Amino acid sequence: MTDVTDTLYLTVQHPRPGLAIATVAGDVDTRTAETLRRDASMIIERGRAHLVLDLSQVGFCDSAGLSALIGLWHAAQAVGGAIRLAAVPDRLMRMLVLTGVDAILPVHATTSEAVTTMIADEPTGAGPQGSVDRMSTAGGAGAPAEGEHTACDSARTPPRT
């Protein structure tokens, strides 16, 4: 049985202007999906309209998590951006295929492949390069400023490795 937690972490890298890579660690479910949607939307709103979500550290994702991914796709589309998924766990990949969501959210085997494809497909905007942020917030607290690091929930446990 999967240990479901209330903890969700986003580690955000900014490899080039207009592009971010967010590594999601934890379970994306009814407890954490809104945190993912809110924090990743803030990344997009801050000028990183092209977002790669590395899902390799996601242990579980339910329909609320799937809805959050679709919501992020809409948010990126609204500002002329795009979302790509990378390193999707098998269980989540089956859900994406069964629901047809894989048709709108391109899936790549690795983050590197997703970034390379994103760069080839889209021009980039302005913004800082090469920085890494750890974003995770307590319910309703809002995303930290760039460079600030906070814990995602009341459990305050580190991401699974």
PyMOL commands that set and color helices and strands:
alter all, ss='L'
color gray80, all
select helices_A, chain A and resi 33-45+63-78+90-99+101-103+111-121
alter helices_A, ss='H'
color red, helices_A
select strands_A, chain A and resi 8-16+19-28+50-61+82-86+107-108+131-135
alter strands_A, ss='S'
color yellow, strands_A
deselect
rebuild
show_as cartoon
